[in-house]
Amino acid sequence: MSDTFNELMQRIDTKAARVGIIGLGYVGLPLARVFSRAGFTVVGYDIDVGKVTKLNAGRSYIKQIPDATIAEMRANRFSATEQFSRLDEVDVIIICVPTPLTESREPDLQYVVNSAHAIAARLRPGQLVVLESTTYPTTTRKVVLPILERSEMSVGEDFFLAFSPEREDPGNLTHSVDTIPKVVGGIDPQSGDLAASLYGKVVEKVVRVSTPEVAEACKILENTYRAINIALVNELKTLYDRMDIDVWEVIEAAKTKPFGFQAFYPGPGLGGHCIPIDPFYLTWVARQYGMNTRFIELAGEVNAGMPTYVVSKVIDALNDAGKPLKGSKVAILGMAYKKDIDDPRESPGFEIMDLLLKKGARVTYSDPHIPALPPMRHYPHLQMESQPLTADFLGEQDCVLIATDHTAFDYDWILRSANLVVDTRNATKNVIQHREKLVRA
């Protein structure tokens, strides 16, 4: 082993290593928290000056991480900066940046590539770089490594490189970063040893795999598995609706089987950064190897069609009430991509809102976790503030559409106060009265 490896391993083992995290969003900030609590000095890097200013003032911008936690991190040697020229100050650099899709559903690695160039410009001997951003297999070896090697240093001797997929689940109080097993794949044995030792200081279990490609493929498999199974129940939902069969009751019955079945649930579409996007990373890389992943692409088509299906159910429900969609008041309840969080990334609510507006509906929304719609990449024109959820507000609507089943919503009261409710999440399953107003989509 080289002296560089031994020195960095000693710094990690004694928690003297300084940890830098690029990207302080829903993945990077929780990761910074666990490293800070474990006793490491942590520097967060982000291009968003507003985020940096808030963090250094002890304030949070993510609901699940309160201001008190940021203040605690600040007291434990955490700081944030927009100055990427300071990347040589840390011993470990973890990349937690977005990996979206282009308009043609191809991987958009600009944030990963830009981060790699920023690191390469300041790379020094004795640094470990770990990519956590979800991506297709071979990204670490074929995209990140060549950029870092332009520094004329050798991987495995001068610097070290690994991939460890994020497994953050916003809003899930059962599982957190430090309790979820951490998969780690090094570009070489030395890099793997260092990354495994690093994460072993902050998580309960490290799962060491042979290469970064295995770790990258592991993450894609996890999310593709979910996307395909959600597509299955979404397709069954549309079929069972025509057959006048309650898909939710079917799923509840099926999951009583103690083996061979795992429950997945339909909804208005896929949300979050992972499930709507990651499978298309795999379909793209498959084409580079001369294969078409028809199963995955079909699942993507089914899930992508759900917002249109929901709008059609709203149109039908209004029609049955003797009203056209054009000119009708429609209130969307919930714009986060899942319950009880403030994360709107890839939320189907935005497409549903856009479709309703294009068809002439007068659309508003209410979400206790999202007071104003943030600028969205595909929907920059949707600029709106959350409306207070009052009996008068509900009574004024021609249709109330439940897009996200937040716990804060009182569904019994909503069904009692509204004229018509379209429920995409089975949120009203326990409401007994006024079900004549209810349509499930």
C-alpha positions in Angstrom: 0.0 0.0 0.0 1.2 3.5 -0.8 2.0 6.1 1.9 -0.9 8.2 0.5 -3.3 5.3 1.1 -2.1 4.6 4.6 -2.2 8.3 5.6 -5.8 8.8 4.3 -6.9 5.5 5.9 -5.5 6.7 9.2 -7.3 10.0 8.9 -10.6 8.3 8.2 -10.1 5.8 11.0 -9.5 8.6 13.5 -12.2 10.8 12.0 -9.6 13.5 11.3 -10.5 13.4 7.6 -12.4 16.4 6.4 -15.4 15.5 4.3 -16.6 17.6 1.4 -20.1 17.1 -0.1 -21.0 18.6 -3.4 -24.7 19.3 -3.7 -26.7 20.2 -0.6 -30.2 19.0 -1.6 -32.4 16.1 -0.4 -29.4 13.7 -0.6 -26.4 15.8 0.3 -27.7 17.7 3.3 -28.9 14.5 5.2 -25.5 13.0 4.4 -23.7 16.0 5.8 -25.8 15.6 8.9 -24.7 12.0 9.6 -21.0 12.8 9.0 -21.2 15.9 11.2 -22.9 13.9 14.0 -20.3 11.2 13.7 -17.6 13.8 14.5 -16.2 14.6 11.1 -15.5 18.1 9.9 -17.8 18.7 7.0 -17.8 21.3 4.2 -20.8 21.5 1.9 -20.4 22.9 -1.6 -23.3 24.2 -3.6 -23.8 26.6 -6.5 -27.0 28.0 -4.9 -25.7 31.0 -2.9 -29.1 31.2 -1.1 -28.8 27.7 0.3 -25.2 28.4 1.4 -26.3 31.6 3.2 -29.2 29.9 5.0 -27.0 27.0 6.2 -24.2 29.3 7.5 -26.9 31.3 9.3 -28.1 28.1 11.0 -31.3 27.8 8.9 -32.7 24.8 6.9 -34.7 24.7 3.7 -35.7 21.0 3.9 -38.7 20.2 6.1 -37.2 16.9 7.5 -34.1 18.8 8.8 -35.1 21.5 11.2 -33.2 24.6 12.0 -32.0 23.2 15.3 -30.3 20.4 13.4 -28.4 22.9 11.2 -27.4 24.8 14.3 -26.1 21.5 15.9 -24.1 20.8 12.7 -22.6 24.3 12.7 -21.5 23.7 16.3 -19.9 20.5 15.2 -17.6 22.0 12.5 -20.0 22.1 9.5 -19.9 25.0 7.0 -21.2 25.6 3.5 -19.6 27.4 0.6 -20.2 28.2 -3.0 -16.4 28.4 -3.6 -15.4 25.2 -5.4 -11.8 26.5 -5.3 -11.8 25.2 -1.7 -12.1 21.6 -2.8 -8.5 21.0 -2.0 -9.2 21.7 1.7 -11.0 18.4 2.2 -9.8 14.8 2.2 -13.0 13.2 0.9 -15.3 14.6 -1.8 -18.7 13.1 -2.2 -20.7 14.1 -5.3 -24.5 14.3 -4.6 -25.8 16.3 -7.6 -28.9 15.8 -9.8 -28.9 13.5 -12.8 -32.0 14.5 -14.8 -33.1 13.4 -18.2 -32.9 15.5 -21.4 -36.0 16.3 -23.4 -35.3 13.2 -25.4 -35.1 11.1 -22.3 -31.3 10.6 -22.4 -29.0 11.0 -19.4 -28.1 14.5 -18.6 -24.8 14.3 -16.7 -23.9 17.9 -16.9 -23.9 18.3 -13.1 -21.7 15.2 -12.5 -19.3 16.3 -15.3 -19.1 19.9 -14.0 -18.4 18.6 -10.5 -15.7 16.3 -11.8 -14.0 19.2 -13.6 -14.2 21.3 -10.5 -12.5 18.5 -8.5 -9.9 17.8 -11.1 -8.9 21.5 -11.0 -8.1 21.3 -7.3 -7.3 17.5 -6.9 -4.3 16.8 -4.7 -2.7 13.5 -3.6 -4.5 11.8 -0.7 -8.1 12.6 -1.7 -11.0 10.1 -2.0 -13.8 10.9 -4.5 -17.1 9.2 -4.2 -20.0 9.5 -6.7 -23.4 9.1 -5.1 -25.6 10.5 -7.8 -27.7 7.8 -9.5 -26.5 7.0 -13.0 -26.0 4.3 -15.5 -23.4 1.6 -15.0 -19.9 2.6 -16.2 -20.3 6.3 -15.4 -17.7 6.3 -12.6 -15.1 4.5 -14.8 -15.8 6.1 -18.2 -17.0 9.6 -17.3 -15.6 10.7 -14.0 -12.3 8.8 -13.9 -10.9 10.2 -17.2 -11.7 13.8 -16.1 -9.8 13.2 -12.8 -6.9 11.6 -14.5 -6.2 14.7 -16.4 -4.5 15.9 -13.3 -1.7 13.4 -14.2 -2.2 11.6 -10.9 -2.8 7.9 -10.7 -6.0 6.4 -9.3 -5.3 3.9 -6.6 -2.0 5.5 -5.6 -2.3 9.3 -5.6 -6.1 9.7 -5.4 -9.0 7.2 -4.9 -12.4 6.8 -6.5 -15.6 4.9 -5.7 -19.3 4.8 -6.3 -21.9 4.4 -3.5 -25.5 5.0 -4.5 -27.7 7.2 -2.3 -30.7 5.5 -0.7 -32.4 8.5 0.8 -36.1 8.2 1.3 -37.5 11.7 2.1 -40.2 11.6 4.8 -39.5 8.1 5.9 -39.0 8.1 9.6 -38.4 4.4 9.8 -35.3 4.4 7.6 -32.6 7.1 7.6 -29.2 7.5 6.0 -27.3 6.0 8.9 -29.6 2.9 9.2 -29.9 2.0 5.5 -27.2 -0.4 4.3 -24.6 1.4 2.2 -23.4 -0.3 -1.0 -19.8 0.6 -1.9 -17.8 -0.2 -5.1 -14.3 1.0 -5.5 -12.5 1.6 -8.9 -9.7 -0.5 -7.4 -9.2 -2.4 -4.1 -7.6 0.5 -2.4 -10.4 2.9 -3.3 -12.9 0.3 -2.1 -11.1 -0.1 1.2 -11.1 3.6 1.9 -14.8 4.2 0.9 -15.9 1.2 2.9 -14.0 2.4 6.0 -15.4 5.9 5.5 -19.1 4.9 5.4 -18.5 2.3 8.1 -18.0 5.2 10.5 -21.5 6.6 9.9 -23.8 3.8 8.8 -24.8 0.6 10.5 -23.9 -1.7 7.6 -21.6 -1.4 4.6 -22.2 -3.8 1.6 -18.9 -4.1 -0.3 -19.2 -5.0 -4.0 -16.5 -5.8 -6.5 -16.7 -2.8 -8.8 -18.4 0.6 -9.2 -20.4 -0.9 -12.1 -22.0 -3.4 -9.7 -22.9 -0.6 -7.3 -24.3 1.6 -10.1 -26.3 -1.3 -11.5 -27.6 -2.1 -8.0 -29.2 1.3 -7.7 -30.8 1.2 -11.1 -32.2 -2.3 -10.4 -33.8 -1.1 -7.1 -35.7 1.7 -8.8 -36.5 -0.1 -12.0 -38.0 -2.9 -9.9 -40.3 -0.4 -8.3 -41.1 1.4 -11.5 -42.2 -1.8 -13.2 -44.3 -3.0 -10.4 -46.0 0.4 -10.0 -46.7 0.3 -13.8 -48.3 -3.1 -13.3 -50.8 -1.8 -10.7 -51.4 1.4 -12.6 -52.4 -0.6 -15.7 -54.5 -2.9 -13.6 -56.2 0.1 -12.1 -57.4 1.3 -15.5 -58.6 -2.2 -16.3 -60.4 -2.8 -13.0 -62.0 0.6 -13.2 -63.7 -0.4 -16.5 -64.7 -3.7 -14.8 -66.1 -1.8 -11.8 -63.6 -3.7 -9.5 -61.9 -1.8 -6.6 -58.2 -2.2 -7.3 -57.4 -1.0 -3.8 -59.5 -3.8 -2.3 -57.8 -6.3 -4.7 -54.4 -5.3 -3.5 -55.4 -5.5 0.2 -56.7 -9.0 -0.4 -53.6 -10.1 -2.4 -51.1 -8.9 0.2 -52.6 -11.3 2.8 -50.6 -14.0 1.0 -47.5 -14.5 3.2 -45.2 -15.3 0.3 -44.6 -14.4 -3.3 -46.3 -11.1 -3.3 -45.3 -7.5 -2.4 -47.8 -4.8 -2.5 -47.3 -1.8 -4.8 -50.0 0.9 -5.1 -51.3 2.9 -8.1 -51.3 6.7 -8.2 -51.5 9.8 -10.4 -48.1 9.2 -11.8 -44.5 8.8 -10.6 -42.6 11.4 -8.6 -39.3 12.0 -6.9 -35.9 12.1 -8.5 -35.4 8.4 -8.9 -38.2 6.2 -10.1 -39.4 8.4 -13.0 -35.9 8.9 -14.2 -33.5 6.0 -13.4 -35.0 3.3 -15.5 -34.4 5.5 -18.6 -30.7 5.6 -17.7 -30.7 1.9 -18.0 -32.6 1.8 -21.3 -30.2 4.4 -22.7 -27.1 2.5 -21.8 -28.7 -0.7 -23.0 -28.9 0.8 -26.5 -25.2 1.4 -26.4 -24.8 -2.3 -26.0 -27.2 -3.1 -28.9 -30.2 -4.0 -26.7 -33.7 -2.6 -26.3 -35.2 -3.0 -22.9 -38.8 -3.2 -24.0 -40.2 -4.3 -20.6 -38.7 -1.2 -18.9 -39.8 1.2 -21.6 -43.3 -0.2 -21.6 -43.5 0.4 -17.8 -42.3 4.0 -18.4 -45.1 4.5 -20.9 -47.7 3.2 -18.6 -46.6 5.4 -15.7 -46.1 8.5 -17.9 -49.7 8.1 -19.0 -51.2 8.4 -15.5 -51.6 12.2 -15.3 -53.6 12.1 -18.5 -55.7 9.3 -17.1 -56.4 11.4 -14.0 -57.5 14.4 -16.0 -59.8 12.2 -18.0 -61.4 11.0 -14.7 -61.8 14.7 -13.7 -63.5 15.4 -17.0 -65.8 12.4 -16.6 -66.7 13.3 -13.0 -67.5 16.9 -13.9 -69.5 15.7 -16.9 -71.6 13.5 -14.7 -72.3 16.5 -12.6 -73.4 18.4 -15.6 -70.3 20.7 -15.9 -67.7 21.1 -18.6 -64.0 21.1 -17.5 -63.5 24.5 -19.3 -64.2 27.2 -16.8 -64.7 24.8 -13.9 -62.8 25.5 -10.6 -60.5 22.6 -9.8 -58.4 22.6 -6.6 -55.4 20.2 -6.4 -54.7 18.9 -2.9 -51.0 18.2 -2.6 -48.2 19.1 -5.0 -45.3 17.2 -3.3 -44.5 13.9 -5.0 -45.5 11.9 -1.9 -47.1 12.4 1.4 -45.8 14.5 4.3 -42.8 15.9 2.5 -41.9 19.3 0.9 -40.2 17.7 -2.1 -41.8 18.5 -5.5 -39.3 16.9 -7.7 -40.9 15.2 -10.7 -44.3 15.4 -8.9 -47.1 14.3 -11.2 -49.1 17.2 -9.8 -47.4 19.6 -12.1 -48.3 17.8 -15.2 -51.9 17.3 -14.0 -52.1 21.1 -13.3 -50.6 21.9 -16.7 -53.0 19.7 -18.5 -56.0 21.1 -16.6 -55.0 24.6 -17.3 -54.5 23.9 -21.0 -58.0 22.5 -21.2 -59.4 25.7 -19.7 -59.9 24.8 -16.0 -59.4 27.4 -13.3 -56.8 25.6 -11.2 -55.6 26.3 -7.7 -53.8 24.2 -5.2 -53.3 23.6 -1.4 -50.3 22.0 0.1 -49.3 22.6 3.7 -45.7 21.6 2.9 -45.3 23.7 -0.3 -46.4 27.3 0.3 -45.5 28.4 -3.2 -44.6 26.4 -6.3 -40.9 26.4 -7.0 -39.5 26.9 -10.5 -39.6 23.6 -12.2 -37.5 22.6 -15.2 -40.4 21.6 -17.4 -43.1 23.8 -15.8 -41.5 27.3 -15.2 -44.9 28.9 -16.1 -46.7 27.4 -13.1 -46.3 30.1 -10.6 -48.8 29.8 -7.8 -49.2 30.0 -4.1 -50.9 27.5 -1.8 -54.5 28.4 -0.8 -55.7 28.1 2.8 -57.8 25.0 3.0 -61.1 26.3 4.4 -64.7 25.1 4.1 -65.5 28.2 1.9 -62.6 27.4 -0.4 -63.6 23.8 -0.8 -67.3 24.7 -1.3 -66.4 27.1 -4.1 -64.7 24.4 -6.1 -66.4 22.4 -8.8 -63.9 19.6 -8.2 -61.3 18.8 -5.6 -58.5 16.5 -6.8 -56.5 14.7 -4.2 -53.0 14.3 -5.8 -51.0 13.7 -2.6 -52.4 12.1 0.5 -50.8 14.3 3.2 -51.6 13.3 6.8 -52.4 16.9 7.5 -55.5 16.8 5.3 -58.8 15.9 7.1 -60.4 13.7 4.5 -63.7 13.3 6.3 -64.1 17.1 6.5 -62.9 17.5 2.9 -65.5 15.1 1.6 -68.1 16.8 3.7 -67.2 20.3 2.6 -66.6 19.8 -1.1 -69.0 19.3 -4.0 -67.0 16.7 -5.8 -63.8 14.9 -4.9 -61.6 12.8 -7.2 -59.2 10.7 -5.1 -56.0 9.3 -6.8 -54.5 7.9 -3.6 -57.3 6.1 -1.8 -56.9 8.7 0.9 -60.7 8.7 1.6 -60.8 4.9 2.2 -61.9 5.3 5.8 -64.5 8.0 5.2 -68.0 6.6 5.5 -70.3 9.5 4.8 -70.8 11.6 1.7 -69.2 9.0 -0.6 -71.7 9.9 -3.3 -69.5 12.9 -3.9 -66.4 10.7 -4.4 -64.8 9.4 -7.6 -61.6 7.4 -7.3 -59.0 7.7 -10.1 
